[in-house]
């Protein structure tokens, strides 16, 4: 069984107009939401990610660090992948296929539209948009990440901050 968390980075701060896109930080709301979503995973999912692949963008990397903290994971769980910065769903899928076979639970923190497009690649019913800090969890009947395909998916969930705040 392989389990995948596709996570869109948390809400970023657009107030700073004099910095490069890759360096844009998180807003306070983004920090709060990322911690809330990480805590949700800790409470509702049996297995935590053994590896978190993240885009090198400040907002994605910070989101990944916050997930590590809320899931009580060591920083060694994080791996920055340059190819995940503004990646298409094909590029993200390639990164997932390259994940070590010994990793059974993987998380990817990246950007839209790639995150939503990759989720929709696997799902029968498409998601219009994965909001910031939102995630899609998918479980696959597969032994390796190369075997992960839409027809091997056995379970999926979709959660995002606004949904949890109204519960």
Backbone bond lengths (Angstrom), bond angles and torsions (degrees), N, CA, C in turn:
res aa  C-N    CA-C-N  psi(-1)  N-CA   C-N-CA  omega(-1)  CA-C   N-CA-C  phi
1 X - - - 1.451 - - 1.528 108.78 -
2 X 1.305 116.33 129.29 1.463 123.05 174.38 1.525 108.16 -114.05
3 X 1.332 115.98 136.26 1.460 121.78 179.64 1.524 109.08 -121.79
4 X 1.336 115.66 136.23 1.453 122.03 -176.05 1.526 110.47 -129.28
5 X 1.322 115.96 131.10 1.465 122.59 170.62 1.528 106.89 -109.36
6 X 1.315 117.48 114.03 1.462 122.39 172.51 1.523 106.78 -94.98
7 X 1.318 117.18 116.92 1.464 122.22 -172.46 1.527 109.86 -120.80
8 X 1.319 115.76 127.58 1.459 119.44 172.12 1.526 108.15 -85.60
9 X 1.316 116.87 137.48 1.470 120.60 -179.80 1.532 110.78 -54.60
10 X 1.311 115.38 158.02 1.466 122.04 -178.98 1.535 110.98 -72.40
11 X 1.328 115.11 169.94 1.469 122.83 -177.74 1.529 110.87 -59.01
12 X 1.321 115.48 126.29 1.461 119.64 -178.18 1.528 111.19 -99.40
13 X 1.322 114.05 165.82 1.456 122.41 -176.09 1.526 109.85 -95.28
14 X 1.313 116.30 111.55 1.461 122.04 179.47 1.530 111.64 -92.28
15 X 1.342 118.18 1.22 1.465 121.19 -178.54 1.529 112.44 -70.00
16 X 1.315 116.55 -25.95 1.465 120.48 -178.60 1.534 108.51 -90.77
17 X 1.310 115.45 98.88 1.475 119.17 -174.70 1.523 113.16 -88.08
18 X 1.328 117.58 -10.30 1.460 120.76 -175.43 1.539 113.42 -97.23
19 X 1.329 117.80 18.63 1.463 120.14 178.60 1.523 109.81 -120.18
20 X 1.324 115.60 157.80 1.458 121.34 178.50 1.525 109.63 -68.67
21 X 1.310 116.39 152.87 1.462 121.69 179.82 1.532 111.57 -55.03
22 X 1.301 117.43 -43.26 1.470 121.36 -176.78 1.531 111.82 -63.97
23 X 1.339 116.95 -22.61 1.463 121.66 -177.28 1.521 114.14 -96.37
24 X 1.333 117.30 1.74 1.464 120.04 -176.52 1.529 110.86 -64.45
25 X 1.355 117.68 127.42 1.474 121.26 -178.11 1.535 112.27 -84.31
26 X 1.318 114.93 177.03 1.461 121.21 175.32 1.521 110.71 -83.76
27 X 1.332 115.63 150.56 1.467 121.84 169.74 1.532 107.73 -79.32
28 X 1.296 116.51 165.65 1.465 120.26 174.81 1.519 111.42 -57.13
29 X 1.336 116.56 -41.71 1.470 120.51 177.90 1.525 110.97 -60.81
30 X 1.334 117.35 -37.83 1.462 121.13 178.59 1.518 111.90 -63.24
31 X 1.331 116.27 -41.10 1.470 120.56 178.09 1.532 109.66 -63.21
32 X 1.324 116.37 -46.97 1.479 120.81 178.95 1.527 111.00 -59.52
33 X 1.330 117.03 -46.90 1.460 120.98 -176.89 1.527 112.34 -66.17
34 X 1.333 116.80 -40.79 1.473 119.63 179.59 1.525 110.57 -63.01
35 X 1.324 117.18 -42.88 1.469 120.03 178.10 1.526 110.70 -64.13
36 X 1.330 117.14 -41.24 1.464 121.06 179.61 1.531 110.43 -62.20
37 X 1.317 117.41 -43.64 1.466 120.28 -178.06 1.529 111.14 -69.83
38 X 1.321 116.72 -38.82 1.467 119.53 175.42 1.519 111.59 -62.18
39 X 1.338 116.14 -42.09 1.465 120.20 176.99 1.526 111.15 -63.65
40 X 1.323 116.83 -35.69 1.466 120.62 177.71 1.536 110.16 -62.57
41 X 1.322 116.18 -45.19 1.469 119.94 178.11 1.529 109.87 -60.96
42 X 1.328 117.02 -44.19 1.472 121.03 -179.30 1.526 111.48 -58.32
43 X 1.337 117.19 -37.09 1.469 121.21 -177.19 1.532 113.73 -83.96
44 X 1.328 118.15 -28.04 1.457 120.22 -169.27 1.531 116.16 -113.04
45 X 1.315 117.75 -5.75 1.465 120.05 -179.10 1.518 109.39 -123.43
46 X 1.312 114.42 135.86 1.459 120.05 -174.60 1.525 112.15 -67.80
47 X 1.323 116.38 -43.67 1.468 119.65 -176.43 1.525 111.23 -107.25
48 X 1.320 115.16 137.13 1.460 122.15 176.28 1.529 108.44 -92.08
49 X 1.324 116.69 155.47 1.469 118.56 176.51 1.531 111.78 -60.00
50 X 1.322 115.99 135.02 1.464 121.52 173.85 1.520 110.26 -86.63
51 X 1.341 115.63 -18.18 1.458 122.23 179.84 1.527 108.04 -147.45
52 X 1.334 115.88 134.49 1.460 121.51 175.04 1.527 107.63 -120.07
53 X 1.310 116.07 112.59 1.459 121.28 175.46 1.519 107.71 -88.83
54 X 1.324 117.18 133.07 1.458 120.09 -178.15 1.516 111.95 -135.34
55 X 1.307 114.59 148.39 1.454 122.43 169.96 1.525 108.21 -63.58
56 X 1.335 117.81 152.29 1.462 119.79 177.66 1.532 113.92 -77.63
57 X 1.321 118.05 -5.96 1.464 120.03 178.95 1.524 109.47 -60.45
58 X 1.319 116.06 140.11 1.470 121.73 -178.29 1.528 110.74 -51.16
59 X 1.336 118.02 -46.29 1.462 121.42 -176.36 1.524 112.02 -65.20
60 X 1.323 117.77 -35.70 1.473 120.67 178.91 1.531 110.31 -75.65
61 X 1.330 116.53 -45.71 1.460 120.21 -179.64 1.528 110.81 -61.37
62 X 1.339 117.73 -43.82 1.457 121.68 178.73 1.529 110.25 -62.28
63 X 1.335 116.96 -40.82 1.465 120.82 176.59 1.521 110.06 -59.60
64 X 1.327 116.96 -45.36 1.471 121.23 -179.94 1.527 111.43 -62.19
65 X 1.334 116.93 -40.93 1.474 120.74 177.59 1.528 110.14 -62.58
66 X 1.327 117.22 -42.58 1.465 120.53 179.40 1.527 111.38 -64.03
67 X 1.318 117.51 -39.20 1.470 120.43 175.32 1.526 109.63 -62.39
68 X 1.335 117.37 -44.06 1.474 120.02 178.04 1.524 110.72 -57.44
69 X 1.312 116.76 -44.50 1.469 120.14 -178.69 1.523 111.15 -64.76
70 X 1.324 117.01 -45.09 1.466 118.90 -177.23 1.532 111.81 -72.28
71 X 1.334 117.19 -23.92 1.469 121.17 177.57 1.528 112.15 -94.09
72 X 1.338 116.80 1.41 1.460 123.00 -178.79 1.529 111.46 56.68
73 X 1.332 115.27 46.17 1.462 121.90 179.11 1.524 109.66 -105.04
74 X 1.329 117.87 146.23 1.468 119.70 177.02 1.529 110.35 -71.03
75 X 1.317 116.31 154.90 1.471 121.08 179.63 1.530 112.15 -61.36
76 X 1.316 117.22 -23.40 1.464 120.56 178.03 1.530 112.04 -63.74
77 X 1.322 116.56 -13.71 1.460 121.65 177.27 1.531 110.60 -68.97
78 X 1.343 117.17 -24.00 1.464 122.30 -177.12 1.525 111.72 -83.74
79 X 1.327 115.01 140.69 1.467 121.34 172.78 1.522 107.83 -138.32
80 X 1.315 115.99 119.65 1.462 121.18 179.47 1.522 108.15 -81.46
81 X 1.324 115.10 131.64 1.469 121.72 177.82 1.525 108.04 -122.78
82 X 1.316 116.14 109.61 1.469 121.78 -178.91 1.533 111.16 -53.30
83 X 1.331 116.84 -36.64 1.467 121.53 -177.36 1.520 113.50 -66.44
84 X 1.338 118.61 -12.17 1.460 120.70 179.76 1.527 113.15 -84.81
85 X 1.334 117.77 -9.77 1.468 119.64 179.00 1.527 109.03 -69.03
86 X 1.330 116.24 114.74 1.468 124.36 -178.82 1.532 112.08 53.99
87 X 1.323 116.00 34.02 1.466 121.79 -174.81 1.524 112.35 -71.62
88 X 1.322 114.56 147.91 1.464 121.22 170.58 1.528 108.09 -75.01
89 X 1.332 115.58 168.17 1.469 117.52 179.34 1.522 110.86 -64.37
90 X 1.330 118.75 -31.73 1.476 120.95 177.69 1.522 111.21 -63.75
91 X 1.329 116.73 -43.28 1.468 120.25 178.99 1.526 110.84 -64.77
92 X 1.353 116.99 -40.57 1.473 120.32 177.34 1.526 110.37 -64.34
93 X 1.318 115.85 -43.26 1.463 120.35 179.86 1.526 110.33 -60.99
94 X 1.326 117.36 -39.36 1.467 120.70 176.85 1.521 111.35 -61.70
95 X 1.324 118.01 -41.19 1.464 121.45 178.00 1.532 110.90 -63.29
96 X 1.317 116.63 -39.52 1.466 120.87 179.08 1.527 110.32 -66.14
97 X 1.313 116.98 -43.81 1.476 120.54 179.87 1.520 111.91 -61.74
98 X 1.339 117.37 -26.25 1.470 121.58 -179.71 1.529 112.75 -85.61
99 X 1.330 118.43 -4.74 1.472 120.91 -178.66 1.527 109.62 -61.51
100 X 1.315 117.18 144.73 1.472 120.48 179.71 1.531 111.80 -58.69
101 X 1.321 116.22 139.15 1.467 121.79 -178.88 1.527 111.10 -59.90
102 X 1.338 117.94 -30.15 1.458 121.69 -179.20 1.525 113.87 -72.42
103 X 1.322 117.31 -11.03 1.463 121.84 176.97 1.522 107.62 -88.62
104 X 1.321 116.65 113.18 1.467 119.98 -179.02 1.525 113.21 -92.63
105 X 1.327 117.22 -24.64 1.462 121.30 179.02 1.522 108.41 -126.47
106 X 1.323 115.09 120.28 1.454 122.96 -173.37 1.519 109.36 -124.72
107 X 1.324 116.48 143.84 1.466 121.52 172.13 1.527 107.92 -123.21
108 X 1.327 115.62 144.89 1.455 122.10 175.71 1.521 107.06 -126.98
109 X 1.339 116.37 124.32 1.466 122.11 177.85 1.525 107.41 -110.43
110 X 1.332 115.19 116.34 1.459 118.61 -175.24 1.527 110.53 -152.48
111 X 1.318 116.09 -155.95 1.461 123.24 -168.01 1.527 112.04 -119.25
112 X 1.330 114.44 156.45 1.462 120.60 169.68 1.521 108.25 -84.77
113 X 1.303 119.00 151.85 1.463 127.23 8.76 1.527 114.11 -83.39
114 X 1.344 117.67 -6.66 1.460 120.41 -175.38 1.513 115.20 -57.54
115 X 1.342 117.53 -41.72 1.470 120.67 -178.53 1.529 110.16 -63.57
116 X 1.318 117.09 -48.87 1.466 120.04 179.25 1.525 110.91 -64.67
117 X 1.315 117.48 -41.54 1.467 120.73 179.70 1.524 111.56 -62.73
118 X 1.333 117.55 -40.00 1.469 119.84 178.98 1.526 110.85 -68.07
119 X 1.322 117.09 -42.03 1.467 119.34 176.60 1.528 109.72 -57.75
120 X 1.324 116.63 -44.77 1.468 120.85 -178.79 1.524 112.45 -68.23
121 X 1.322 117.35 -25.35 1.466 121.25 174.49 1.529 110.48 -61.08
122 X 1.336 116.29 -35.64 1.465 121.32 -178.34 1.530 113.20 -90.96
123 X 1.322 118.40 -30.25 1.458 121.86 -171.06 1.522 113.24 -87.78
124 X 1.349 116.28 146.96 1.462 120.92 174.88 1.518 111.13 -73.39
125 X 1.330 117.12 -44.15 1.467 121.90 177.48 1.520 107.72 -100.57
126 X 1.311 116.61 121.78 1.458 119.25 -174.46 1.530 112.37 -75.68
127 X 1.311 114.13 154.26 1.457 123.93 175.36 1.524 105.98 -102.21
128 X 1.321 116.98 129.47 1.464 120.19 -178.92 1.526 111.27 -64.15
129 X 1.335 116.36 -43.92 1.457 120.77 -176.11 1.525 109.45 -161.20
130 X 1.317 117.25 128.93 1.458 120.55 171.47 1.532 106.11 -87.35
131 X 1.331 117.52 114.69 1.465 119.82 -178.53 1.527 111.86 -67.07
132 X 1.327 116.27 164.92 1.462 119.80 176.75 1.534 109.25 -56.14
133 X 1.317 115.28 140.53 1.473 125.73 -176.10 1.529 113.37 69.99
134 X 1.322 118.22 -2.84 1.458 120.65 177.92 1.515 111.00 -74.99
135 X 1.323 115.44 158.46 1.468 119.46 176.85 1.517 110.79 -143.68
136 X 1.317 114.23 155.25 1.461 122.53 170.64 1.519 106.23 -118.04
137 X 1.313 115.84 126.79 1.467 122.86 175.54 1.518 107.49 -101.54
138 X 1.325 116.75 133.91 1.462 121.52 177.45 1.523 109.43 -136.73
139 X 1.319 116.02 136.73 1.462 122.19 175.22 1.518 107.91 -114.59
140 X 1.322 115.70 137.08 1.461 121.89 -175.58 1.519 110.79 -125.75
141 X 1.312 115.30 141.62 1.462 121.54 171.86 1.524 106.63 -82.96
142 X 1.339 115.30 84.43 1.460 121.58 -176.24 1.522 109.04 -151.51
143 X 1.336 116.05 150.63 1.467 120.85 178.16 1.520 112.21 -96.84
144 X 1.330 116.57 -27.00 1.458 121.12 178.86 1.526 108.72 -128.44
145 X 1.322 115.98 163.76 1.468 119.68 179.04 1.524 111.46 -71.48
146 X 1.306 117.95 -23.42 1.464 120.24 175.39 1.526 111.69 -69.11
147 X 1.332 117.55 -24.06 1.470 122.02 179.24 1.530 112.90 -84.22
148 X 1.333 117.52 -6.54 1.462 121.23 -178.23 1.528 109.23 -72.30
149 X 1.334 114.89 116.82 1.463 121.72 -179.29 1.529 108.52 -142.73
150 X 1.313 116.01 166.68 1.470 120.30 179.82 1.526 110.99 -57.00
151 X 1.326 117.91 -40.70 1.468 119.59 -176.63 1.524 113.31 -78.44
152 X 1.347 117.83 -4.59 1.469 119.79 175.18 1.533 111.95 -100.09
153 X 1.345 117.26 0.25 1.463 120.40 179.63 1.528 109.83 -74.01
154 X 1.327 115.60 132.80 1.464 120.41 -179.41 1.528 112.55 -113.47
155 X 1.343 116.78 -13.70 1.464 120.21 -177.86 1.523 108.98 -161.96
156 X 1.339 115.71 148.59 1.460 119.21 172.38 1.524 110.14 -154.44
157 X 1.333 115.17 154.16 1.463 124.30 176.61 1.523 107.59 -139.44
158 X 1.320 115.80 154.76 1.463 122.25 177.19 1.520 107.67 -135.97
159 X 1.337 116.62 124.02 1.460 120.94 -179.15 1.525 110.47 -138.02
160 X 1.331 115.46 150.84 1.464 121.10 -179.25 1.531 108.43 -152.01
161 X 1.336 116.63 159.15 1.464 120.55 -171.91 1.521 115.97 -54.32
162 X 1.311 118.40 -47.79 1.461 120.40 -175.67 1.539 110.67 -60.47
163 X 1.322 117.02 -36.36 1.463 121.48 177.26 1.529 110.08 -61.75
164 X 1.316 117.39 -44.44 1.470 120.69 -177.49 1.520 111.59 -72.77
165 X 1.321 117.69 -31.52 1.463 120.73 179.69 1.523 112.24 -70.26
166 X 1.329 117.76 -21.57 1.465 120.48 179.72 1.521 112.80 -93.71
167 X 1.340 117.09 -3.85 1.473 119.60 179.23 1.515 111.43 -75.39
